[in-house]
Amino acid sequence: QVQLVESGGGLVQAGGSLRLSCTASGSIFSIVTMGWYRQTPGKQRELVATLTGSTTTTFADSVKDRFTISRDNAKNTVTLQMNSLKPEDTAVYYCNMKDVWARIYWGQGTQVTVSS
């Protein structure tokens, strides 16, 4: 059984930074894509950032130039560094991983709250 555990959420003032981490455990192999999504009440979950392989990244327009994503394959870990946070970044952030067989895994979510 695969489990994704996120950490690093919390409360921060606008302009501040947070780092989210997500580590996968269990029978998960050959992870192709690691990423982060977020969701606010009443809205659909949206892509924040993904990293495929070592260098191919995708970012939501709203977070470009503020967020970076990185991965440690040896530790099955993906990290989202969030800088210059804005109140509109407030959401539950979910870790996502997809393996080479296209199986998708989700974390339980971590709350990020940015106060103005």
C-alpha positions in Angstrom: 0.0 0.0 0.0 1.3 3.4 -1.0 1.1 6.4 1.4 2.0 10.0 0.7 2.6 12.1 3.7 2.8 15.9 3.5 4.3 18.3 5.9 5.1 22.0 6.1 1.8 23.7 5.9 0.7 26.4 8.3 -0.1 30.0 8.8 2.1 32.8 7.3 1.8 36.5 6.7 1.6 37.8 3.2 5.0 38.1 1.6 6.3 35.2 3.7 7.5 31.7 2.7 6.6 28.1 3.4 8.1 24.9 2.2 5.9 21.8 1.7 7.4 18.4 1.5 5.8 15.1 0.6 7.3 11.6 1.0 6.0 8.4 -0.5 6.2 5.1 1.3 5.2 1.6 0.5 5.2 -0.2 -2.9 5.8 2.7 -5.2 8.3 2.5 -7.9 9.4 4.4 -11.0 7.7 7.7 -10.2 7.5 9.7 -13.3 5.8 12.8 -12.2 5.6 14.5 -8.8 3.5 17.5 -8.1 1.3 19.7 -6.0 -2.3 20.7 -6.4 -4.5 22.9 -4.2 -8.1 23.3 -3.4 -10.3 25.9 -1.8 -13.9 25.3 -0.6 -16.4 25.2 -3.4 -13.7 25.1 -6.1 -12.1 22.3 -8.1 -8.7 21.1 -7.3 -6.1 23.0 -9.4 -2.6 22.3 -10.5 0.1 24.3 -8.7 3.3 22.7 -10.0 4.6 19.4 -11.4 8.0 18.0 -12.1 8.4 15.2 -14.6 11.7 13.5 -14.6 14.5 15.8 -13.3 13.8 19.0 -15.2 10.4 19.3 -16.9 8.3 21.6 -14.8 4.8 22.9 -15.1 3.5 25.8 -13.0 0.2 27.6 -12.6 0.5 31.1 -14.0 -0.5 32.4 -10.6 2.6 31.0 -8.9 5.3 31.3 -11.6 8.3 33.1 -10.4 7.3 32.6 -6.8 7.2 28.8 -6.3 9.8 26.2 -7.1 9.5 22.5 -7.1 12.2 19.9 -6.6 12.4 16.1 -6.0 14.7 13.6 -4.4 14.2 10.3 -6.1 16.2 8.4 -3.7 13.9 9.5 -0.9 10.7 9.5 -3.0 10.2 13.1 -1.9 8.9 16.2 -3.6 9.3 19.7 -2.2 7.4 22.9 -3.0 9.1 26.1 -2.0 6.6 28.9 -1.8 7.9 32.5 -1.6 6.1 35.9 -1.7 2.9 34.2 -0.6 -0.3 36.0 -1.1 -3.7 35.6 0.6 -5.1 34.0 -2.6 -2.6 31.2 -2.1 -4.6 30.0 0.9 -5.8 26.5 0.2 -5.4 22.9 1.1 -2.4 21.6 -0.8 -2.2 18.0 -2.0 0.8 16.1 -3.0 0.4 14.0 -6.2 2.6 11.3 -7.7 2.2 9.3 -10.9 4.3 6.2 -11.6 5.4 4.7 -15.0 2.2 2.6 -15.1 0.1 5.8 -14.8 -1.1 5.0 -11.3 -1.8 8.1 -9.4 -1.5 8.7 -5.7 -2.6 11.5 -3.5 -1.6 12.8 -0.1 -4.1 13.7 2.6 -3.6 17.4 2.1 -2.0 20.1 4.2 -3.5 23.5 5.0 -1.7 26.7 3.9 -3.2 29.9 5.2 -1.8 33.3 4.2 -2.9 36.3 6.2 -3.1 39.8 4.8 
